[in-house]
Amino acid sequence: MLKVNAAGGEDVMTVKVQDMTEEQVRQVFNKSRIRGLKAQRTYIEGKRRILRTTTPGDEQVPGYEIQRKKLVVHGTVTFTKKELLEITKQL
């Protein structure tokens, strides 16, 4: 199952792996597991956060990234407790 953003909010759809875009594959699959719908929502929110931390005309600078099981935070980023718990599950 794949969580997608629709005009009226979020939607869930079933997509064959071979029909997914590269970004959808990254959303659904992590290095060692398949993300559930809740983890996909966290992934999508993380991507939104990255987009919000960029300035038009600048290179995209992510708000955070996971490198070798470490959370690396760039710039001023805020997380809720729930977001932190979901991020730590990815480590």
Secondary structure, 3 states (H helix, E strand, C coil): CEEEEECCEEEEECCCHHHCCHHHHHHHECCCCECCHHHHHHHHHHHHHHHHCCCCCCCCCCCEEEECCEEEECCCCCCCHHHHHHHHHHC
